[in-house]
Amino acid sequence: MSIVHQHTIQLIECPRDAMQGWPHAIATADKIRYLNSLMKVGFHSLDFGSFVSPKAIPQMADTAMVLEGLDQSLVAKNQLLAIVANLRGAQTAMDYSAIQYIGFPFSLSPTFQLRNTNSSMEQSLETVQQIQLLCQANKKQLVLYLSMGFGNPYGDPYSSNLLIEWTETMAAMGIQIISLADTVGMASAQAIYNALAALVPRFSTTTIGVHLHSSANSFQEKIQAALDGGCQRIDGAIRGIGGCPMAQDQLVGNMDTLQLIPYLSAKGINLPINELALSEAMMIADQIFESKSNH
């Protein structure tokens, strides 16, 4: 039985996720051109860049320059999201009025939390609290990603009770957007449905979303499971490029926005998408990514 409120789906485009693991340096001017085109499409928000260590993610070292180079008249009509991995990154992001959302990955797997942000879950929880206070003081919203939100490959404990407990902890801090991330593309459709069906009815004032990775042939069952579970927010990336640089599986990219839009539309979920702007963004994506895909 579907419990989705079909008119409330927010579609988030994630060029940051597409670019961060790309094996060739992408020119700042190309990033700006691509983001300017994406801002004309009509996405709910754009996960456009990150303030993280340039050593860890070299491709994102120019995020501030990219932000300053964007067409400001388009920025004014869009909502931008920047990912941070620590308090210092969050403090940097606070300086930019163009950024409405700050994303932080909090892992339900202690092993992955350490790998991803070089901190324990206890330290990360403290970081989340500090970032949430910063966001509240600076009129920004924290988007909390529960990574390994459907289980993990490390043998760390996972259960729907654990998921509910951590969501409760985050909601109690006033965090209103929580996205379950399938960091390495291992979640089954059933696991996706179970996780959302456990959370959505319990946290009615929290927007619960998904950041799924899938191969082209498993995307439909995963997205349907998310919709059936009541998901309100979906992350995608044009051409399905991207995924966690640590997943080491080139077949498991992001959900392909170009498949998501017609799929959602066929289900009666109409998104305010400008098709002409989307095809222009697609052409730019192909120039940036496809031309260098023989790596």
C-alpha positions as CSV (number, residue, x, y, z in Angstrom):
1,M,0.0,0.0,0.0
2,S,1.5,3.3,-1.1
3,I,1.7,6.0,1.5
4,V,3.3,8.6,-0.7
5,H,1.9,12.1,-0.9
6,Q,2.6,12.3,-4.6
7,H,2.4,16.0,-5.0
8,T,5.2,16.7,-2.6
9,I,8.3,15.1,-4.3
10,Q,11.3,17.4,-4.3
11,L,13.9,16.5,-7.0
12,I,17.4,17.5,-6.0
13,E,20.1,17.5,-8.8
14,C,23.6,16.6,-7.6
15,P,26.3,17.8,-9.9
16,R,28.7,17.8,-7.0
17,D,28.3,14.1,-6.6
18,A,28.8,13.7,-10.4
19,M,32.0,15.8,-10.4
20,Q,33.7,14.9,-7.2
21,G,34.9,11.4,-8.2
22,W,35.6,12.3,-11.9
23,P,39.1,11.1,-12.8
24,H,40.0,14.2,-14.8
25,A,40.1,17.8,-13.5
26,I,37.1,19.8,-14.7
27,A,37.8,23.4,-15.4
28,T,36.2,26.0,-13.1
29,A,34.7,27.7,-16.2
30,D,33.0,24.4,-17.2
31,K,31.6,23.9,-13.7
32,I,30.1,27.4,-13.8
33,R,28.7,26.9,-17.3
34,Y,27.1,23.6,-16.2
35,L,25.6,24.9,-13.0
36,N,24.2,28.0,-14.8
37,S,22.4,25.7,-17.2
38,L,21.1,23.5,-14.3
39,M,19.7,26.5,-12.5
40,K,17.3,27.1,-15.5
41,V,15.8,23.6,-15.3
42,G,13.5,23.9,-12.3
43,F,15.0,21.5,-9.7
44,H,14.0,21.9,-6.1
45,S,17.7,22.5,-5.2
46,L,21.2,21.9,-6.5
47,D,23.8,20.0,-4.6
48,F,26.5,22.1,-6.3
49,G,29.8,21.8,-4.4
50,S,31.5,21.1,-1.1
51,F,33.8,22.8,1.4
52,V,36.0,19.8,2.2
53,S,39.7,19.1,2.3
54,P,41.2,19.7,-1.2
55,K,43.5,16.8,-0.4
56,A,40.6,14.5,0.1
57,I,38.5,15.7,-2.8
58,P,40.7,17.8,-5.2
59,Q,37.8,18.3,-7.7
60,M,36.0,20.5,-5.2
61,A,38.9,22.8,-4.3
62,D,37.4,25.6,-6.4
63,T,33.9,25.6,-4.9
64,A,34.2,29.2,-3.7
65,M,35.4,30.4,-7.1
66,V,32.6,28.5,-8.8
67,L,30.1,30.1,-6.5
68,E,31.4,33.6,-7.2
69,G,31.3,33.0,-11.0
70,L,27.7,31.9,-11.2
71,D,25.0,34.0,-12.9
72,Q,23.7,35.9,-9.8
73,S,20.2,36.5,-11.4
74,L,19.9,32.7,-11.6
75,V,21.3,32.1,-8.1
76,A,18.5,34.4,-6.8
77,K,15.9,32.0,-8.2
78,N,17.5,28.8,-7.0
79,Q,18.3,27.0,-3.8
80,L,21.9,25.8,-3.5
81,L,23.3,23.1,-1.2
82,A,26.9,22.6,-0.2
83,I,28.3,19.5,1.5
84,V,30.6,19.8,4.5
85,A,32.5,17.2,6.4
86,N,33.4,19.2,9.5
87,L,32.7,22.4,11.4
88,R,35.4,24.4,9.5
89,G,33.7,23.6,6.2
90,A,30.4,24.7,7.7
91,Q,31.8,27.9,8.9
92,T,33.2,28.7,5.4
93,A,29.8,27.9,3.9
94,M,28.1,30.4,6.3
95,D,29.9,33.3,4.5
96,Y,27.8,32.8,1.3
97,S,24.3,34.1,1.2
98,A,23.7,32.1,-2.0
99,I,23.8,28.8,-0.1
100,Q,20.5,27.9,1.6
101,Y,21.3,24.3,2.6
102,I,24.3,22.7,4.3
103,G,24.6,18.9,3.8
104,F,26.4,16.7,6.3
105,P,26.9,13.0,6.0
106,F,26.4,11.2,9.3
107,S,26.9,7.5,9.0
108,L,25.0,4.8,10.8
109,S,28.1,2.6,10.3
110,P,30.9,3.6,12.7
111,T,33.4,2.1,10.2
112,F,32.3,4.3,7.3
113,Q,32.0,7.4,9.5
114,L,35.7,7.1,10.3
115,R,36.6,6.5,6.7
116,N,34.4,9.3,5.3
117,T,34.9,12.1,7.8
118,N,37.9,10.8,9.8
119,S,35.8,11.0,13.0
120,S,33.9,8.7,15.3
121,M,30.1,8.7,15.6
122,E,30.3,10.5,18.9
123,Q,32.6,13.2,17.5
124,S,30.4,13.5,14.4
125,L,27.2,13.9,16.5
126,E,28.9,16.8,18.3
127,T,29.8,18.3,14.9
128,V,26.1,17.9,13.7
129,Q,25.0,19.8,16.9
130,Q,27.4,22.6,16.2
131,I,26.6,22.8,12.5
132,Q,22.8,22.9,13.3
133,L,23.4,25.8,15.7
134,L,25.4,27.6,13.0
135,C,22.6,27.0,10.5
136,Q,20.0,28.4,12.9
137,A,22.1,31.5,13.6
138,N,22.7,32.1,9.9
139,K,19.2,31.3,8.5
140,K,20.4,28.2,6.7
141,Q,19.0,24.7,6.8
142,L,20.9,21.5,7.6
143,V,20.3,18.6,5.3
144,L,21.4,15.5,7.3
145,Y,22.4,12.5,5.2
146,L,22.1,9.2,7.1
147,S,24.7,7.4,5.1
148,M,24.7,3.6,5.1
149,G,21.0,4.3,5.8
150,F,19.9,0.8,4.6
151,G,22.7,-1.3,6.0
152,N,26.5,-1.5,5.4
153,P,29.0,-3.9,3.9
154,Y,31.3,-3.8,7.1
155,G,29.2,-6.0,9.4
156,D,28.4,-3.0,11.6
157,P,25.0,-3.5,13.4
158,Y,21.9,-2.2,11.5
159,S,18.2,-2.4,12.3
160,S,15.1,-0.3,11.8
161,N,15.3,0.5,15.6
162,L,18.8,1.9,15.1
163,L,17.5,4.0,12.1
164,I,14.5,5.3,14.2
165,E,16.7,6.1,17.2
166,W,19.2,8.1,15.1
167,T,16.4,9.9,13.2
168,E,14.9,10.8,16.6
169,T,18.2,12.2,17.8
170,M,18.5,14.4,14.7
171,A,14.8,15.5,14.7
172,A,15.1,16.4,18.4
173,M,17.9,19.0,17.4
174,G,15.4,20.6,15.1
175,I,16.8,19.1,11.9
176,Q,13.9,19.1,9.4
177,I,15.5,17.4,6.3
178,I,16.9,13.9,6.6
179,S,18.0,11.9,3.5
180,L,18.8,8.2,3.7
181,A,21.9,7.5,1.6
182,D,22.6,4.2,0.0
183,T,26.3,5.0,-0.1
184,V,27.6,2.0,-2.0
185,G,24.4,1.0,-3.9
186,M,23.8,-2.2,-1.9
187,A,20.3,-1.5,-0.7
188,S,17.5,-3.8,-2.0
189,A,14.1,-2.4,-2.9
190,Q,12.7,-4.1,0.2
191,A,15.3,-2.5,2.5
192,I,14.5,0.9,1.0
193,Y,10.7,0.5,1.5
194,N,11.2,-0.9,5.0
195,A,13.4,2.1,6.1
196,L,11.0,4.7,4.8
197,A,7.9,3.0,6.0
198,A,9.5,2.9,9.5
199,L,10.4,6.7,9.5
200,V,7.8,8.6,7.4
201,P,4.7,8.0,9.6
202,R,6.7,8.7,12.8
203,F,8.4,11.9,11.7
204,S,5.6,13.8,10.1
205,T,7.2,17.3,10.5
206,T,10.5,16.0,8.9
207,T,11.1,15.8,5.2
208,I,12.5,12.3,4.6
209,G,14.3,11.7,1.4
210,V,16.6,9.3,-0.4
211,H,20.0,9.5,-2.0
212,L,20.2,6.2,-3.9
213,H,22.8,4.8,-6.1
214,S,21.8,2.2,-8.7
215,S,22.7,0.6,-11.9
216,A,20.4,1.4,-14.9
217,N,18.6,-1.9,-14.5
218,S,17.7,-1.6,-10.8
219,F,16.6,2.0,-10.7
220,Q,12.9,1.4,-11.2
221,E,12.4,-1.0,-8.4
222,K,14.4,1.1,-6.0
223,I,12.6,4.3,-6.8
224,Q,9.2,2.6,-6.7
225,A,10.1,1.2,-3.2
226,A,11.0,4.7,-2.1
227,L,7.8,6.2,-3.4
228,D,5.7,3.4,-1.8
229,G,7.5,4.1,1.5
230,G,6.4,7.7,1.4
231,C,9.6,9.4,0.3
232,Q,9.3,13.1,-0.1
233,R,12.7,14.0,-1.6
234,I,14.9,12.3,-4.3
235,D,18.4,13.0,-5.3
236,G,19.5,12.4,-8.9
237,A,22.3,13.3,-11.3
238,I,22.1,13.7,-15.1
239,R,23.3,10.6,-16.8
240,G,23.6,8.8,-13.4
241,I,27.3,9.9,-13.2
242,G,28.9,9.9,-9.8
243,G,28.7,7.9,-6.6
244,C,31.0,7.5,-3.7
245,P,34.7,7.5,-4.8
246,M,35.2,4.8,-2.2
247,A,32.5,2.4,-3.6
248,Q,34.9,1.3,-6.3
249,D,32.1,0.1,-8.6
250,Q,31.9,2.1,-11.8
251,L,28.5,0.6,-12.6
252,V,26.8,1.9,-9.5
253,G,26.3,5.6,-10.2
254,N,23.7,8.1,-9.0
255,M,20.0,7.8,-9.9
256,D,19.8,9.1,-13.4
257,T,17.7,12.3,-13.4
258,L,16.9,11.7,-17.1
259,Q,15.2,8.4,-16.1
260,L,13.7,9.8,-12.9
261,I,11.8,12.7,-14.5
262,P,9.8,10.6,-17.0
263,Y,9.3,7.8,-14.4
264,L,7.8,10.2,-11.8
265,S,5.8,11.9,-14.5
266,A,4.3,8.5,-15.5
267,K,3.3,8.1,-11.9
268,G,1.4,11.4,-11.9
269,I,4.1,13.3,-10.1
270,N,4.6,16.4,-12.1
271,L,7.8,18.4,-11.6
272,P,8.2,22.0,-12.7
273,I,10.9,21.0,-15.3
274,N,11.8,23.2,-18.2
275,E,12.5,20.6,-20.9
276,L,14.5,22.9,-23.2
277,A,16.8,23.9,-20.3
278,L,17.2,20.3,-19.4
279,S,18.3,19.3,-22.9
280,E,20.8,22.2,-22.8
281,A,22.2,21.0,-19.5
282,M,22.4,17.5,-20.9
283,M,24.5,18.6,-23.8
284,I,26.9,20.4,-21.5
285,A,27.1,17.3,-19.2
286,D,28.0,15.2,-22.3
287,Q,30.7,17.7,-23.2
288,I,32.2,17.7,-19.7
289,F,31.8,14.0,-18.9
290,E,31.4,11.9,-22.0
291,S,34.3,13.3,-24.0
292,K,36.7,12.2,-21.2
293,S,35.0,9.0,-20.3
294,N,37.7,6.8,-21.8
295,H,39.8,6.7,-18.7
